[in-house]
Amino acid sequence: MIFVTSWDDGHPSDARIAEMLDLHGLTGTFYIPIRNSEGHAVMSATAMRDIGQHFEIGSHTLDHKYLPGLPIMECKRQINEGKLQLEGILGHKVDGFCYPGGKQNTAIQQMVKDAGFTYARGVDNFWLNCGTDRFNVPTTIQFYPHPRHVLWRNFVRRGNYIERSRAFACVAGATDWLYSLKRLADSYAETDSVVHIWGHSWEIEKNNLWSPLNELLKHVSQLKPRICRVDEFF
């Protein structure tokens, strides 16, 4: 199994996730906006640099604004300024981008390419590989206890049913959410499949999910997966 984690929104609680990943010998990618128009806190520049010493940092726009529907120039500003300001904070090039809310279209993908990013992550789920489009990198599942009807709805909405059915089957039928994630990891531990967990640290904090996250990461680390940051796919 190739195990990947990525974390969106750059909340100060990302530092706790970074510590947890490091504790279990795992890695991750953190997608950070400079500000968050939805009102969530964003970590300080010092914290960004600290996390960036050991983990990949990617851009998440300037203000965490959903890009479809914005005027073209504002959309470009969100993409380009988010990259430039993050690079100024970190002192090095930023290659990865993540669409806020996963919302995108062909025109937005082209703007991301034109800005100089080498890949972009979306939120298509139940994938067990890195996909075929480096500007819409999929995930396996969000670290959040979604009810079964939400999992079904997301599965139906996203298409590509054959490619996504194996991961969906591992989690959709389980009554215990954490057990289903462990079962997913166990099912692909001896394969070359990509298991990509993503989430938001502010959501983990809000819903008191730190203990389940620690339990899952400990379980995965004992399976001795190959660990991978998102940029290492490319």
C-alpha positions in Angstrom: 0.0 0.0 0.0 1.1 3.5 -0.8 -0.3 5.7 2.0 -0.9 9.4 1.5 -2.5 12.1 3.6 -3.4 15.6 2.8 -4.9 18.4 4.9 -6.7 21.5 3.7 -7.2 25.1 5.0 -4.0 25.7 7.0 -5.7 25.9 10.4 -3.3 26.2 13.3 -4.4 22.7 14.4 -2.5 21.4 11.4 0.6 21.5 13.7 -1.0 18.8 15.8 -1.6 16.6 12.7 2.0 17.2 11.7 3.2 16.0 15.1 0.9 12.9 15.0 2.1 12.0 11.5 5.7 12.4 12.6 5.1 10.3 15.7 3.9 7.4 13.5 6.6 7.7 10.9 4.1 9.0 8.2 4.0 12.0 6.0 1.5 14.4 4.5 0.8 17.5 2.4 -0.8 20.6 3.8 -2.7 23.0 1.5 -2.7 26.5 3.0 -4.4 29.7 2.0 -2.9 33.0 3.1 -6.3 34.0 4.6 -9.6 32.2 5.0 -12.7 34.1 3.8 -14.9 31.6 5.6 -13.7 32.8 9.0 -11.4 29.9 10.0 -8.0 30.8 11.5 -4.9 30.3 9.3 -1.6 29.4 10.9 1.2 32.0 11.2 4.0 32.3 8.8 6.4 30.8 11.4 4.1 27.8 11.8 4.0 27.4 8.0 7.8 27.4 7.8 8.0 24.9 10.7 5.7 22.4 9.1 7.3 23.0 5.7 10.6 21.7 7.1 9.3 18.1 7.2 6.1 18.1 5.0 5.0 19.3 1.6 3.2 22.7 1.6 0.8 23.4 -1.2 -1.4 26.4 -2.1 -5.1 26.7 -1.4 -5.6 30.1 -3.0 -5.1 33.5 -1.5 -8.4 33.8 0.5 -9.9 30.2 0.3 -12.5 31.3 -2.2 -14.4 28.9 -4.3 -13.2 29.6 -7.8 -16.1 28.8 -10.2 -18.2 31.9 -10.6 -15.6 34.4 -9.6 -14.7 37.1 -12.3 -11.8 35.9 -14.4 -9.3 38.4 -13.0 -10.2 37.7 -9.4 -9.9 33.9 -10.1 -6.4 34.5 -11.5 -5.5 36.7 -8.5 -6.6 34.1 -6.0 -4.5 31.4 -7.8 -1.4 33.5 -8.6 -1.2 35.7 -5.4 -1.8 32.7 -3.2 1.2 31.0 -4.8 3.4 34.0 -4.7 2.7 35.0 -1.1 3.1 31.4 0.1 6.4 31.1 -1.8 7.5 34.3 -0.1 6.7 32.9 3.3 8.4 29.6 2.7 11.4 30.8 0.7 11.0 28.2 -2.0 8.9 27.2 -5.0 5.4 25.8 -4.3 4.4 23.1 -6.9 1.1 21.8 -5.5 -2.4 23.4 -5.5 -5.7 22.3 -4.0 -9.1 23.6 -5.2 -11.1 25.1 -2.3 -14.1 22.8 -1.9 -12.8 20.7 -4.8 -14.7 23.2 -7.0 -13.1 23.6 -10.5 -13.7 23.4 -14.2 -11.5 23.2 -17.3 -10.8 27.0 -17.4 -9.8 27.0 -13.8 -7.5 24.0 -14.3 -5.8 26.0 -17.1 -5.3 29.0 -14.9 -3.6 26.7 -12.3 -1.3 25.3 -15.0 -0.5 28.8 -16.3 0.4 29.9 -12.7 3.2 27.4 -12.7 1.8 24.6 -10.5 2.8 21.1 -11.5 -0.4 19.4 -10.1 -3.7 20.1 -8.4 -5.6 18.0 -5.9 -9.4 17.7 -6.0 -11.9 15.9 -3.8 -13.0 13.0 -6.0 -13.1 10.1 -3.6 -13.0 6.3 -3.5 -9.9 6.1 -5.8 -7.1 3.7 -5.1 -4.6 5.3 -7.5 -3.4 8.8 -8.3 -5.7 9.2 -11.3 -4.8 10.1 -14.8 -5.1 13.9 -14.6 -2.4 15.6 -12.6 -4.6 18.7 -12.4 -7.4 16.7 -10.7 -5.6 14.3 -8.4 -8.3 12.2 -6.6 -8.4 11.0 -3.0 -9.7 7.8 -1.3 -11.8 9.1 1.6 -12.1 12.1 3.8 -11.3 11.7 7.5 -14.8 12.5 8.7 -17.7 10.2 9.9 -20.0 10.8 7.0 -23.3 8.9 7.3 -23.9 6.1 4.8 -26.3 8.1 2.6 -23.7 10.8 2.1 -21.1 8.2 1.0 -23.7 6.7 -1.5 -24.5 10.1 -2.9 -20.9 11.0 -3.4 -20.2 7.7 -5.1 -23.1 8.1 -7.5 -22.4 11.7 -8.3 -18.7 11.2 -9.3 -19.0 8.4 -11.9 -16.1 6.2 -12.8 -17.9 3.4 -10.9 -15.6 0.5 -11.8 -12.5 2.2 -10.7 -14.1 3.4 -7.4 -16.2 0.5 -6.4 -13.5 -1.4 -4.5 -12.8 1.4 -2.0 -16.5 2.2 -1.8 -17.4 -1.4 -0.9 -14.8 -1.3 2.0 -16.4 1.6 3.7 -20.1 1.9 2.7 -21.3 -1.3 4.3 -19.6 -0.9 7.7 -21.5 0.4 10.7 -18.4 1.5 12.5 -16.7 4.4 10.8 -13.2 4.0 12.2 -13.3 0.2 11.7 -14.2 0.8 8.0 -11.0 2.9 7.5 -8.9 0.3 9.2 -10.5 -2.4 7.0 -9.7 -0.3 3.9 -6.1 -0.1 4.9 -5.9 -3.8 5.7 -7.5 -4.7 2.4 -4.8 -3.1 0.4 -1.8 -3.4 2.7 -0.1 -6.0 0.5 -0.8 -4.2 -2.8 0.5 -1.2 -4.8 -2.9 0.6 -4.3 -2.9 4.2 -3.2 -4.9 4.9 0.0 -5.2 8.7 0.2 -6.8 10.1 3.4 -7.6 13.8 3.5 -9.4 16.2 5.9 -9.4 19.5 7.8 -7.8 19.8 11.2 -10.4 22.5 12.3 -13.0 19.8 11.6 -11.1 17.2 13.7 -10.8 19.7 16.5 -14.5 20.7 16.3 -15.7 17.1 16.4 -13.1 15.8 18.8 -11.7 13.3 16.4 -8.1 13.4 17.5 -8.2 10.0 19.2 -9.7 8.2 16.2 -7.1 9.9 14.0 -4.3 8.8 16.2 -5.7 5.3 16.3 -6.0 5.1 12.5 -2.4 6.4 11.9 -1.0 4.0 14.5 -2.8 1.1 12.8 -1.6 2.1 9.3 2.0 2.6 10.5 2.0 -1.0 11.8 1.2 -2.2 8.3 4.5 -0.7 7.1 3.2 1.0 4.0 5.2 2.9 1.5 4.6 6.6 2.5 4.2 9.3 -0.1 3.5 13.0 -0.3 1.2 14.1 -3.1 4.0 15.8 -5.1 5.9 12.5 -5.1 3.4 11.1 -7.5 4.9 13.3 -10.2 
